[in-house]
């Protein structure tokens, strides 16, 4: 990354390219020129901490930006690859790790281990987020990639219950806790990383590729399980086939780690660290308590935005296959294929909607998604309940395109809520608390509501309630499109 200074010089990392030679040539060509006194109305360049001139702009390096986006998106893809694999091979995992005469008990035990990862996520966010604000985004993201890959790879190596008894489910739970702990620092760090590397005018487009990775990983995981289920016999799938998707995480993790280790620290964090060294008053670490109390209003705003984002996300991508098969008695394979097709449609729309947020703003796009879910959740669910393939496809596609309003805008909108000094930590806490309390519990809560009321329209009502919360959060948020991140100088593309 290159930084344009007030004196007309560029810095590349620690190297300074001075323009003094050009100035000397100009003075030789104009020997009789006299200096012009500055106007009284003209303010001097703003001074940064310690009296140093504040940088006017950060000139982004397109090659570095592309590498940063790839490295960040791959980690998110890996997280959701595991999510797709675990969700769609849950029945087989129940037989391997939780032998019982009751298939329902097996499935509940498997999803219990799955839910444990959600419970530990806020703890991971409270550890990795502040750490990322102290030692750097790149180092922490490399660490979360190692832990996430190791946890997923380890599941593929755990012996079955028939081999080691009760230690099999214990080791599965430990592996899931490692995954959940590392995931607590993954999304917020990846979103922060892309946002701090991206030029201000393209932050929405570049940030949208983070959720593109999410969708690609989920499709890859769920699609691989579907393919293996179709190609392998039940005996082969139960004896060794189920291990293959988890073992793939090893090479994926090494690739992601290689990409992340090649990256430099983000310009925004490097500048913040330099200012902290220059100013003795800012050298003290921001503790977790100070971080929460100092940012509590913005944290609440973040929780509200993440709530509508994740409730609708988990409703559509995680709960709907269960709703189609469990409540509407739809064929399981067809239900999965419909969801995968909707996700492929979302992937196609993702970068275009991300670019749209750079032109019209994040707030209008997110507000459109909230209004759409409030007005169209009931009609879309009525179409899905019709039962015909075209009606289910149309209803799911409508919800999927509304969800893109969030998946394309949030990766750039959320990091812009917080200043550089506490961005990683604050976003990690706000995001993971909201996901754990509201997003990850969506399938369980909706299932319980249907059971208690007998009303199969509960998914629509739940999404409408989330849209109201999200709408209030959008009303309170500040537009960030095309503007520098709080606490950072403007970021521009070369030649801008």
C-alpha positions as CSV (number, residue, x, y, z in Angstrom):
1,X,0.0,0.0,0.0
2,X,1.2,3.5,-0.7
3,X,0.5,6.5,1.5
4,X,0.4,10.0,0.1
5,X,1.9,12.5,2.6
6,X,1.3,16.2,2.9
7,X,4.8,17.0,1.7
8,X,4.1,15.3,-1.7
9,X,6.0,12.2,-1.0
10,X,4.8,8.6,-1.2
11,X,5.6,6.0,1.4
12,X,5.7,2.3,0.4
13,X,5.9,0.3,3.6
14,X,8.9,1.8,5.3
15,X,10.5,3.3,2.1
16,X,10.0,7.0,1.3
17,X,10.0,8.2,-2.3
18,X,10.8,11.9,-2.1
19,X,10.0,14.5,-4.7
20,X,12.8,16.8,-3.6
21,X,14.7,16.2,-6.9
22,X,11.7,17.4,-8.9
23,X,11.5,20.4,-6.7
24,X,15.2,21.3,-7.3
25,X,14.7,21.0,-11.0
26,X,11.7,23.3,-10.8
27,X,13.7,25.9,-8.8
28,X,16.5,25.8,-11.4
29,X,14.0,26.5,-14.2
30,X,12.5,29.4,-12.2
31,X,15.4,31.1,-10.5
32,X,13.7,34.5,-10.1
33,X,10.5,33.1,-8.6
34,X,9.7,34.5,-5.2
35,X,7.8,32.6,-2.6
36,X,4.2,33.5,-2.1
37,X,3.0,34.1,1.4
38,X,0.1,31.8,2.4
39,X,-3.3,33.3,2.6
40,X,-4.6,34.1,6.1
41,X,-7.8,32.2,5.3
42,X,-5.9,29.1,4.3
43,X,-5.6,26.6,7.2
44,X,-2.3,24.7,7.7
45,X,-2.3,21.0,7.1
46,X,-3.8,19.1,10.0
47,X,-1.4,17.7,12.5
48,X,-1.6,14.1,13.6
49,X,-0.7,12.7,17.0
50,X,2.7,13.8,18.2
51,X,2.7,16.9,15.9
52,X,3.4,14.8,12.8
53,X,1.5,15.8,9.6
54,X,-1.6,13.7,9.2
55,X,-1.6,11.6,6.0
56,X,-3.9,12.9,3.3
57,X,-4.8,9.6,1.7
58,X,-3.9,6.0,1.5
59,X,-3.3,4.9,-2.1
60,X,-4.4,1.3,-2.4
61,X,-2.4,-1.4,-4.3
62,X,-5.0,-3.3,-6.5
63,X,-2.9,-6.5,-6.4
64,X,-2.7,-6.5,-2.5
65,X,-6.4,-5.7,-2.3
66,X,-7.3,-8.7,-4.5
67,X,-5.1,-11.0,-2.4
68,X,-6.7,-9.7,0.8
69,X,-10.2,-10.4,-0.5
70,X,-9.2,-13.9,-1.6
71,X,-7.6,-14.7,1.7
72,X,-10.5,-13.4,3.8
73,X,-13.2,-15.0,1.6
74,X,-11.5,-18.4,1.7
75,X,-11.6,-18.5,5.5
76,X,-15.3,-17.8,5.4
77,X,-15.9,-20.4,2.7
78,X,-14.1,-23.0,4.9
79,X,-16.3,-22.1,7.9
80,X,-19.5,-22.6,5.9
81,X,-18.1,-25.7,4.1
82,X,-18.0,-27.3,7.5
83,X,-21.4,-26.0,8.3
84,X,-22.9,-27.5,5.1
85,X,-21.1,-30.8,5.6
86,X,-22.1,-31.2,9.3
87,X,-25.7,-30.2,8.7
88,X,-26.3,-32.6,5.8
89,X,-24.4,-35.6,7.2
90,X,-25.9,-35.3,10.7
91,X,-27.8,-38.5,10.5
92,X,-24.7,-40.5,9.6
93,X,-22.7,-38.7,12.3
94,X,-25.3,-39.7,14.9
95,X,-24.9,-43.3,14.0
96,X,-21.1,-43.1,14.2
97,X,-20.7,-41.1,17.4
98,X,-24.0,-41.6,19.4
99,X,-25.2,-45.2,19.0
100,X,-28.7,-45.6,20.3
101,X,-31.8,-47.4,19.4
102,X,-33.6,-44.1,19.0
103,X,-32.7,-42.2,15.8
104,X,-34.2,-39.0,17.2
105,X,-31.8,-39.2,20.2
106,X,-28.9,-39.7,17.8
107,X,-29.8,-36.7,15.8
108,X,-30.4,-34.5,18.8
109,X,-27.0,-35.5,20.2
110,X,-25.3,-34.6,17.0
111,X,-27.0,-31.2,16.8
112,X,-26.2,-30.7,20.4
113,X,-22.5,-30.9,19.6
114,X,-23.2,-28.6,16.6
115,X,-24.9,-26.0,18.9
116,X,-22.0,-26.1,21.3
117,X,-19.9,-24.3,18.7
118,X,-22.4,-21.4,18.7
119,X,-22.3,-21.1,22.5
120,X,-18.5,-20.7,22.5
121,X,-18.4,-18.2,19.6
122,X,-18.8,-15.1,21.8
123,X,-15.9,-16.3,23.9
124,X,-13.8,-16.6,20.8
125,X,-14.9,-13.1,19.8
126,X,-13.9,-11.6,23.2
127,X,-10.5,-13.2,22.9
128,X,-9.6,-12.8,19.2
129,X,-11.2,-9.4,18.7
130,X,-9.3,-7.3,21.2
131,X,-6.2,-9.4,20.3
132,X,-6.6,-8.3,16.7
133,X,-6.7,-4.7,17.8
134,X,-3.4,-5.1,19.7
135,X,-1.2,-7.3,17.6
136,X,-2.7,-7.0,14.2
137,X,-5.5,-8.3,12.0
138,X,-3.2,-10.5,9.8
139,X,-1.7,-12.4,12.7
140,X,-5.0,-13.2,14.3
141,X,-6.6,-14.2,11.0
142,X,-3.7,-16.6,10.4
143,X,-4.3,-18.1,13.8
144,X,-8.1,-18.5,13.4
145,X,-7.5,-20.2,10.0
146,X,-5.1,-22.8,11.6
147,X,-7.5,-23.5,14.5
148,X,-10.5,-23.8,12.2
149,X,-8.8,-26.2,9.8
150,X,-7.4,-28.3,12.6
151,X,-10.8,-28.6,14.3
152,X,-12.5,-29.7,11.1
153,X,-9.7,-32.0,10.0
154,X,-9.7,-33.6,13.5
155,X,-13.3,-34.7,13.1
156,X,-12.4,-36.8,10.2
157,X,-9.8,-38.6,12.2
158,X,-11.9,-39.4,15.4
159,X,-12.5,-43.2,15.8
160,X,-16.1,-44.3,16.1
161,X,-18.1,-45.0,19.2
162,X,-17.7,-48.7,18.4
163,X,-13.9,-48.3,18.6
164,X,-13.2,-46.1,21.6
165,X,-16.6,-45.8,23.3
166,X,-17.6,-42.6,25.1
167,X,-14.4,-40.9,24.1
168,X,-15.7,-40.6,20.5
169,X,-18.5,-38.1,21.3
170,X,-16.2,-36.3,23.8
171,X,-13.5,-35.8,21.1
172,X,-16.2,-34.6,18.7
173,X,-17.4,-32.0,21.2
174,X,-13.9,-30.8,21.7
175,X,-13.3,-30.5,18.0
176,X,-16.5,-28.5,17.6
177,X,-15.5,-26.2,20.5
178,X,-12.2,-25.5,18.7
179,X,-14.1,-24.7,15.6
180,X,-16.6,-22.4,17.3
181,X,-13.9,-20.7,19.3
182,X,-11.9,-19.9,16.2
183,X,-15.0,-18.8,14.3
184,X,-15.6,-16.2,16.9
185,X,-12.6,-14.2,15.5
186,X,-13.1,-15.2,11.8
187,X,-16.0,-13.2,10.3
188,X,-15.3,-9.9,12.1
189,X,-11.6,-10.1,11.3
190,X,-12.2,-11.0,7.7
191,X,-14.7,-8.2,7.2
192,X,-12.4,-5.7,9.0
193,X,-9.4,-6.9,6.9
194,X,-11.2,-6.3,3.6
195,X,-12.7,-3.0,4.7
196,X,-9.4,-1.6,5.8
197,X,-7.7,-2.7,2.6
198,X,-10.4,-1.5,0.2
199,X,-10.6,1.9,-1.4
200,X,-13.5,4.0,0.0
201,X,-15.4,4.0,-3.3
202,X,-15.3,0.2,-3.8
203,X,-15.6,-1.1,-0.3
204,X,-19.1,-2.4,-0.8
205,X,-18.2,-4.4,-4.0
206,X,-15.0,-5.8,-2.5
207,X,-16.7,-6.6,0.8
208,X,-19.5,-8.5,-0.9
209,X,-17.0,-11.2,-1.9
210,X,-16.8,-12.2,1.7
211,X,-20.3,-13.6,1.6
212,X,-19.7,-14.9,-1.8
213,X,-17.2,-17.2,-0.1
214,X,-19.9,-18.1,2.5
215,X,-22.3,-19.2,-0.2
216,X,-19.6,-21.0,-2.2
217,X,-18.4,-22.9,0.9
218,X,-22.0,-23.9,1.9
219,X,-22.8,-25.1,-1.6
220,X,-19.5,-27.0,-1.7
221,X,-20.1,-28.8,1.6
222,X,-23.8,-29.6,1.0
223,X,-23.2,-30.5,-2.6
224,X,-20.3,-32.9,-1.7
225,X,-22.4,-34.7,0.9
226,X,-25.3,-35.0,-1.6
227,X,-22.9,-36.4,-4.2
228,X,-21.4,-38.9,-1.8
229,X,-24.8,-40.0,-0.6
230,X,-25.8,-40.7,-4.2
231,X,-22.6,-42.5,-5.1
232,X,-21.8,-44.5,-2.0
233,X,-23.7,-47.3,-0.3
234,X,-25.1,-46.7,3.2
235,X,-22.4,-49.1,4.5
236,X,-19.5,-47.3,2.8
237,X,-20.8,-43.9,3.9
238,X,-21.1,-45.1,7.5
239,X,-17.7,-46.8,7.6
240,X,-15.4,-44.3,5.9
241,X,-17.2,-42.1,3.4
242,X,-18.3,-39.5,6.0
243,X,-14.7,-38.8,6.9
244,X,-13.8,-37.5,3.4
245,X,-15.5,-34.0,3.6
246,X,-13.9,-33.3,6.9
247,X,-10.4,-34.4,5.8
248,X,-10.6,-32.0,2.8
249,X,-10.5,-29.2,5.3
250,X,-6.7,-29.9,5.8
251,X,-5.5,-28.9,2.3
252,X,-8.1,-26.0,2.3
253,X,-6.7,-24.7,5.5
254,X,-3.1,-24.8,4.3
255,X,-4.0,-22.9,1.2
256,X,-5.9,-20.3,3.2
257,X,-3.0,-20.0,5.7
258,X,-0.5,-19.5,2.8
259,X,-2.6,-16.7,1.3
260,X,-3.0,-15.0,4.7
261,X,0.7,-15.3,5.6
262,X,1.6,-13.6,2.4
263,X,-0.4,-10.5,3.3
264,X,0.9,-7.3,5.0
265,X,-0.9,-5.7,7.8
266,X,-3.8,-3.4,6.8
267,X,-2.8,0.3,6.3
268,X,-5.4,1.5,8.8
269,X,-4.0,-0.7,11.6
270,X,-0.4,0.1,10.7
271,X,-1.2,3.8,10.9
272,X,-3.1,3.3,14.2
273,X,-0.1,1.5,15.6
274,X,2.3,4.2,14.5
275,X,0.1,6.9,16.1
276,X,0.0,4.8,19.3
277,X,3.8,4.7,19.4
278,X,4.0,8.4,18.7
279,X,1.5,9.4,21.5
280,X,2.3,8.1,25.0
281,X,-1.3,8.7,26.0
282,X,-2.7,6.0,23.6
283,X,-0.2,3.3,24.5
284,X,-2.4,1.7,27.2
285,X,-4.4,-1.3,26.1
286,X,-8.2,-1.0,25.7
287,X,-9.6,-3.6,28.1
288,X,-12.7,-5.6,27.4
289,X,-14.8,-3.7,29.9
290,X,-13.7,-0.3,28.5
291,X,-14.3,-1.6,25.0
292,X,-17.9,-2.5,25.8
293,X,-18.8,0.5,28.0
294,X,-17.1,2.9,25.6
295,X,-19.0,1.5,22.5
296,X,-22.2,0.3,24.0
297,X,-24.5,2.4,21.8
298,X,-22.8,1.3,18.6
299,X,-22.6,-2.3,19.8
300,X,-26.4,-2.3,20.3
301,X,-26.7,-1.0,16.7
302,X,-24.4,-3.7,15.5
303,X,-26.4,-6.4,17.3
304,X,-29.6,-5.1,15.7
305,X,-28.1,-5.2,12.2
306,X,-26.6,-8.6,12.7
307,X,-29.9,-9.9,14.1
308,X,-31.9,-9.2,10.9
309,X,-29.0,-10.4,8.8
310,X,-28.6,-13.7,10.6
311,X,-32.2,-14.6,11.5
312,X,-33.1,-14.4,7.8
313,X,-29.9,-16.1,6.7
314,X,-30.3,-19.1,9.1
315,X,-34.0,-19.2,8.4
316,X,-33.5,-19.6,4.6
317,X,-30.3,-21.6,4.4
318,X,-30.5,-23.8,7.5
319,X,-34.1,-24.1,8.6
320,X,-36.0,-24.2,5.2
321,X,-34.8,-27.7,4.2
322,X,-36.1,-29.0,7.5
323,X,-39.3,-27.0,7.1
324,X,-39.9,-28.4,3.7
325,X,-39.3,-32.0,4.8
326,X,-40.6,-31.9,8.4
327,X,-43.6,-29.6,8.1
328,X,-44.6,-29.8,4.5
329,X,-43.6,-33.5,3.9
330,X,-41.6,-32.5,0.8
331,X,-39.0,-34.8,-0.6
332,X,-35.7,-34.3,1.2
333,X,-33.4,-34.4,-1.9
334,X,-35.6,-32.0,-3.8
335,X,-35.7,-29.7,-0.9
336,X,-31.9,-29.6,-0.7
337,X,-31.6,-29.0,-4.4
338,X,-34.0,-26.1,-4.2
339,X,-31.9,-24.4,-1.5
340,X,-28.7,-25.0,-3.3
341,X,-30.2,-23.5,-6.5
342,X,-31.3,-20.4,-4.5
343,X,-27.8,-20.0,-3.1
344,X,-26.3,-20.2,-6.6
345,X,-28.7,-17.4,-7.6
346,X,-27.6,-15.4,-4.6
347,X,-23.9,-15.9,-5.6
348,X,-24.7,-14.5,-9.0
349,X,-26.4,-11.4,-7.6
350,X,-23.9,-10.8,-4.7
351,X,-21.2,-8.7,-6.4
352,X,-23.7,-6.6,-8.4
353,X,-25.6,-5.7,-5.2
354,X,-22.3,-5.0,-3.5
355,X,-21.4,-2.6,-6.3
356,X,-24.9,-1.0,-5.9
357,X,-24.2,-0.2,-2.3
358,X,-21.2,1.9,-3.4
359,X,-23.4,3.9,-5.7
360,X,-26.6,4.4,-3.7
361,X,-25.3,3.7,-0.2
362,X,-25.5,0.9,2.3
363,X,-28.6,2.2,4.2
364,X,-31.0,2.2,1.2
365,X,-30.0,-1.4,0.3
366,X,-30.3,-2.7,3.8
367,X,-33.6,-0.8,4.3
368,X,-34.9,-2.4,1.1
369,X,-34.1,-5.8,2.5
370,X,-35.9,-5.0,5.8
371,X,-39.0,-3.7,4.0
372,X,-39.0,-6.6,1.7
373,X,-38.9,-9.2,4.5
374,X,-41.6,-7.4,6.4
375,X,-44.0,-7.2,3.4
376,X,-43.1,-10.4,1.5
377,X,-42.4,-13.0,4.1
378,X,-46.0,-14.1,4.3
379,X,-46.7,-14.2,0.5
380,X,-43.3,-16.0,0.0
381,X,-44.1,-18.7,2.6
382,X,-47.6,-19.1,1.2
383,X,-46.0,-19.9,-2.2
384,X,-43.6,-22.3,-0.5
385,X,-46.5,-24.1,1.2
386,X,-48.3,-24.5,-2.1
387,X,-46.0,-27.5,-2.6
388,X,-45.4,-27.4,-6.3
389,X,-41.8,-27.0,-7.5
390,X,-42.4,-23.7,-9.3
391,X,-44.1,-22.2,-6.3
392,X,-41.4,-23.3,-3.9
393,X,-38.7,-22.1,-6.2
394,X,-40.4,-18.7,-6.6
395,X,-41.0,-18.2,-2.9
396,X,-37.4,-19.3,-2.0
397,X,-35.9,-17.1,-4.8
398,X,-37.8,-14.1,-3.5
399,X,-36.4,-14.6,0.0
400,X,-33.0,-15.3,-1.3
401,X,-32.8,-12.1,-3.3
402,X,-34.0,-10.1,-0.3
403,X,-31.3,-11.8,1.8
404,X,-28.7,-10.5,-0.7
405,X,-29.5,-7.0,0.4
406,X,-27.9,-8.0,3.7
407,X,-25.1,-10.4,2.5
408,X,-23.8,-7.8,0.0
409,X,-24.0,-4.7,2.3
410,X,-23.2,-5.9,5.8
411,X,-19.5,-6.8,5.3
412,X,-18.8,-3.2,4.4
413,X,-21.4,-1.5,6.7
414,X,-20.5,-3.3,9.9
415,X,-16.8,-2.5,10.1
416,X,-17.6,1.2,9.4
417,X,-19.5,1.4,12.7
418,X,-16.4,1.4,14.8
419,X,-13.1,3.4,14.9
420,X,-9.8,1.6,13.9
421,X,-8.5,1.3,17.5
422,X,-11.4,-1.0,18.6
423,X,-12.9,-2.1,15.2
424,X,-11.9,-5.8,15.4
425,X,-12.8,-6.2,19.0
426,X,-16.1,-4.4,19.0
427,X,-17.3,-6.0,15.8
428,X,-16.3,-9.5,17.1
429,X,-18.3,-9.0,20.3
430,X,-21.4,-7.5,18.7
431,X,-21.5,-9.9,15.8
432,X,-21.0,-13.1,17.8
433,X,-23.3,-12.2,20.6
434,X,-26.1,-11.5,18.1
435,X,-25.4,-14.7,16.0
436,X,-25.3,-16.9,19.1
437,X,-28.4,-15.4,20.8
438,X,-30.6,-14.8,17.7
439,X,-29.2,-16.3,14.5
440,X,-28.0,-19.7,15.6
441,X,-31.1,-20.3,17.7
442,X,-33.5,-19.5,14.8
443,X,-34.3,-23.1,13.8
444,X,-34.8,-24.2,17.4
445,X,-37.0,-21.2,18.3
446,X,-39.2,-21.4,15.2
447,X,-39.6,-25.2,15.6
448,X,-40.7,-24.6,19.2
449,X,-43.1,-21.8,18.2
450,X,-44.7,-24.1,15.6
451,X,-45.0,-26.8,18.1
452,X,-46.6,-24.5,20.7
453,X,-49.0,-22.7,18.4
454,X,-49.6,-25.2,15.6
455,X,-49.2,-22.3,13.2
456,X,-46.9,-23.3,10.3
457,X,-46.6,-19.6,9.2
458,X,-44.3,-18.9,12.2
459,X,-41.2,-18.6,10.0
460,X,-42.8,-15.7,8.2
461,X,-43.8,-13.9,11.4
462,X,-40.3,-14.4,12.9
463,X,-38.6,-12.9,9.8
464,X,-41.1,-10.0,10.0
465,X,-40.2,-9.3,13.6
466,X,-36.5,-9.4,12.7
467,X,-37.1,-7.0,9.9
468,X,-38.7,-4.5,12.3
469,X,-35.6,-4.6,14.5
470,X,-33.3,-4.3,11.5
471,X,-35.4,-1.3,10.2
472,X,-34.9,0.5,13.4
473,X,-31.2,-0.2,13.4
474,X,-30.9,1.1,9.8
475,X,-32.7,4.3,10.8
476,X,-30.2,4.9,13.5
477,X,-27.0,4.0,11.5
478,X,-24.9,6.6,9.6
479,X,-24.2,6.2,5.9
480,X,-20.7,5.0,5.2
481,X,-20.6,4.5,1.5
482,X,-17.8,6.4,-0.2
483,X,-16.4,7.7,3.1
484,X,-13.2,6.9,5.0
485,X,-13.5,4.4,7.8
486,X,-13.7,6.1,11.3
487,X,-10.2,6.9,12.5
488,X,-8.6,6.3,9.1
489,X,-7.5,8.7,6.3
490,X,-9.3,8.4,2.9
491,X,-8.4,5.3,0.9
492,X,-8.2,5.9,-2.9
493,X,-7.2,3.9,-5.9
494,X,-4.1,4.7,-7.9
495,X,-4.7,7.7,-10.2
496,X,-7.7,8.8,-8.3
